[in-house]
Amino acid sequence: IVSRDWSSDVCSSDLNNGLDYAAGFALEFDGANGYNPVNTANTTEDSTISNENVYIDFIAGNTTFTIGVDHIQHSQTTISPSASGNIADNFDTRLGVYTNAIGANPKESIGMGLMQKTPFGTASFWYAPTASDQGGRDTRPNSNKDGRNSAWELGFVGDLGVKGLTAKAFMNQEEKPEKLTSATTTAPGGTGSVPIRDFKGKSFGLAYNFGQVTVGADKSRTEFADGVSIDYKNYGLSYAIDKNLSISYNQAKADRSNATVDENIRQFGVGYNLGAVMTSIEYDKIESGVASTGPTVGQDAKVVLVKMGTNF
């Protein structure tokens, strides 16, 4: 897996009303990712370089009002430590029933939000007028009720005043479509006949670092429009051998309500920092896993992933 991420602050200055201002974007060249425009268990983000961390921020002290896409803190934030990457990201849409899209996943839709820094961490709220709209239509918004509805996410990430601790808590929701159309039959809130419910997600996590060792755990729940839910847990332990070399072990479990077995993943990872280039290798053992609709008995796999990444 090769990833290149180029980001830049386009502008950062003071406004004539006393507020601070910052704007920026990122270009992420990570190839095709099997994106599905319907925000279900398979959905993360579109295969494009143009919707990555695009933002305009208006800043007043510890309060930031932001407009854009993929910029605000979000429920995909991973607390469980890993030397080789988050399991949910690595197996997104391919082997696991869980993906890194939790619930409505509104941070991938263009919108607006607030971020508030406190002595205990940062609280945030994000609102997207139209779910799955990444801003590609520019000045051509949907003016009818035929598409997806609005989505929001409320969250917190911080140390709660305890050195070495990291905590997160998020919840989000996408409102059900207002009427059935060809665009909403399989969208959140639609069952193929009548839009009946909202699409919800929540995520919690704790991690603690003491010296060279970090331990942590994530827990999340996604409730789908068809009444199916997925409960996901990920536990991790990492050890920094020195400033460049780390090793880790993670164990994840996904319980899908309409399946008779659970999916279990065990990950062993090694990460090495070459300065401008990050490298890692991992070995994963997956029991009863299959993309989207699993877990399924007997769908086991052993996977080796080698990754290189650079920022410039």
Disulfide bonds with the S-S distance in Angstrom:
none
